[in-house]
Amino acid sequence: MQKLETKINEGIDILYCLNDIFEQDLPDFSNKLSNTFILTVFPVLISSFFQDFPKPFQISINVSLTILVHIMSFISSPVLLDEICKLLLSPEVGKKILEICQGNPANSASEDIEINTGELVENPVMKSFLLIFQEGSQDEQMLGLMFLQAIIQNPAISKNVLADLGLLSLKYLRKQELLSGILGIENIKGDYNGFLIDLILADLSPSNNHEFISYHAGLKILAELAIGPNSRLSSKHTQILRKLLYAFLFELKTLWNTELYCKVIIEFFETTWEQIKKINLNAIIPLNNFKYLLNCKTTEKGFRKLSADNAFSMQNYEKIQLFLQVFFLIRKILLTLEGKDPDEYPVQSGPNALKRFGDIDLSNLYGDPVIYNESPAVLIENDDYFILAKPQSPLSQVLELEKWKNLMVSPDFRTSTILVIVKRQKNVKFCLKLLEEHDLYTMLSKLQQRIQYALSLEGELIESFFEDICEKISNNYLI
Amino acid sequence: MILREFIEKNTQEIMADVMETCTNRQVMIQLLQTATILAHNLVHEKHKDYLLSSRFFSQIISYPFDFTDEEIVENYMSYVKGLAINVSKKQLISVLLDQNFALFAGAMMFFNYKDSLIRTASRTVILTIIKGKV
């Protein structure tokens, strides 16, 4: 695996070097270099999409798509980028370029070839590429999505080409509208590629068991093309998106009915929401992992082909995390479409948090005296938070603050202390020594009850939230 | 003063003769290292012009060293990179045109070399030459 990564990184280095040359603004030299690249590399890259003609130099679709993703991500030669876009996505393509891709790689490029003249023919490469989203393996589909994402994000691709393919981002269109009004420049218009979005949304079903990166890439493409201040997502696709949200919610509700998975959902709920909140749908999703290039098998004819069953078996708790991630991401997109704030936590389980090292008024609160860090402290009675404060009156400084649902407790009978541990954070724990040894069991039971109560309350609120979403979708209300 | 001695004694001619006649590996490496030091440390344009037009510097770029020897490759690339970076654009263009792009060809030989440092040096030289818009 390490050797494979090294080789791929070396290849990417060469692409970066080529791009450094393209960026020198030498049109003649860049065109010559692009011409040579097309003649020598395109037959190898694109040949994997010609299913009927296996050749000795043919590479797998996975490797081809990986290289194409990297090319589209940072190469700045419009000559190359436009041709790749048209080859993979345009229903018709120049006869000359297709002949080049179907032929053998050139040993040299002594002649300049005009690839944009001549007749247009039906494009078999596009059909093969789009078939990936219906019949390809999970890795192939993921790479296909990453490829599309890279196209939408690369500013060097000609805007006319993107407009023809229906892949102009909404941000760009909005900017053009504003500039055309101010500067009088041409306003490129065009609708987004509905057929492609149909394929992508059909691919994002929870039953397909993709990794999160695939769902993220698919939804990001949708967001880039159609969602923003002046969203242009069709009602058909909005409805499909709502159905997708329901599908993930259904999976979560099915798992919810099991006590074990119910606890897991509660445990992951807030942290997953925080994770999705931080996702910026305009940011590029990098392709860093090369593990999808492995897993190949030899067919009966001895032709190496990537496995279509890159089985990605997950434990159910990983599934829960995935379903929650995708559910929150789709919900975030739908809320943005509806003009609502997607960053508001959906489940309110208590008043706004106090701040650690802030002050708290003890005059109307009850608490248990404990020893914390060798000093007296008070464990405040509170349904939502574990609050340790200094025993001062009336205003007391808050020493430690944590939600009950994030905690576990464990007794140390030898030293008569209770260890309060924060889940999923290493080495974060509070050691509480009791004033009276016989209070240990009482205090332990009290803390355990508080944690259990907080978890139950959180569970009820989450269940209620899920039901609310279900009802809204069923009745076609806004989320 | 040392450079004046170097020029007066026509040292570069002696070095060129040694390079042509000697087959000793250590001598070749030393010649390359000397060339690198000169390329890196000369400041005045006239001194650089003198060296670039000398027989030794003209021949060393295209000399058929034993490039199966990794140490020779390292020293060669070190010299080529030092030359490309430390001369002016005008001097670089002059070197390229006078020597039929031997410097470019010399760097291209190692574009895909197994050692990453050599590869990087090679690509740096190529990019420097291209940036010169020859």
Boltz contact constraints between the chains, C-beta under 6 A:
constraints:
  - contact:
      token1: [A, 17]
      token2: [B, 123]
      max_distance: 6.0
  - contact:
      token1: [A, 20]
      token2: [B, 127]
      max_distance: 6.0
  - contact:
      token1: [A, 21]
      token2: [B, 130]
      max_distance: 6.0
  - contact:
      token1: [A, 24]
      token2: [B, 130]
      max_distance: 6.0
  - contact:
      token1: [A, 24]
      token2: [B, 131]
      max_distance: 6.0
